[in-house]
Amino acid sequence: MASVLGNKHANIINLHLVHRDGSFMTFQVDIEVHDLAHLHAIIAALRENDLVSSVERT
């Protein structure tokens, strides 16, 4: 996840481990983006990553 965010030039401003169950972890991540298109590119890249099970914008 951090590699994807770094490659997309997103700034992590807050990272919170919400839940951990064995090797599965749920994070809440606040990121700083340039605009809506940048956000959509980041979400798409995260969803394409095999290690990321889901991505939600809240």
C-alpha positions in Angstrom: 0.0 0.0 0.0 2.7 2.5 0.9 4.6 1.7 -2.3 1.5 2.4 -4.4 0.9 5.7 -2.6 4.5 6.7 -3.0 4.6 5.8 -6.6 1.4 8.0 -7.2 3.0 10.9 -5.2 0.3 10.8 -2.5 1.2 12.3 0.9 0.1 10.1 3.9 -1.1 12.5 6.6 -2.6 10.0 8.9 -2.4 6.2 9.2 -4.5 4.2 11.7 -4.5 0.4 12.1 -8.3 -0.3 12.6 -8.3 -4.1 12.9 -5.9 -7.0 12.8 -6.8 -10.6 12.3 -3.7 -12.7 11.7 -2.1 -11.5 8.5 -5.2 -9.5 7.5 -5.1 -5.9 8.5 -7.5 -3.0 8.0 -6.1 0.5 7.8 -7.7 4.0 7.7 -5.4 6.2 5.7 -5.8 9.9 5.2 -3.9 11.1 2.1 -3.3 14.5 0.5 -4.0 14.6 -3.2 -3.8 17.2 -6.0 -7.3 16.9 -7.3 -10.1 14.4 -7.9 -8.4 12.8 -10.9 -5.3 12.2 -8.7 -7.5 10.5 -6.1 -9.2 8.3 -8.7 -5.8 7.2 -10.1 -4.6 6.3 -6.6 -7.8 4.3 -5.8 -7.5 2.5 -9.1 -3.8 1.6 -8.5 -4.6 0.3 -5.0 -7.5 -1.8 -6.3 -5.2 -3.3 -9.0 -2.7 -4.4 -6.3 -3.0 -8.1 -5.4 -2.2 -7.4 -1.7 -5.0 -4.9 -1.2 -8.5 -6.5 -0.8 -10.6 -3.4 -0.9 -10.5 0.4 -1.1 -13.2 2.8 0.1 -13.4 6.6 0.0 -15.1 8.0 3.1 
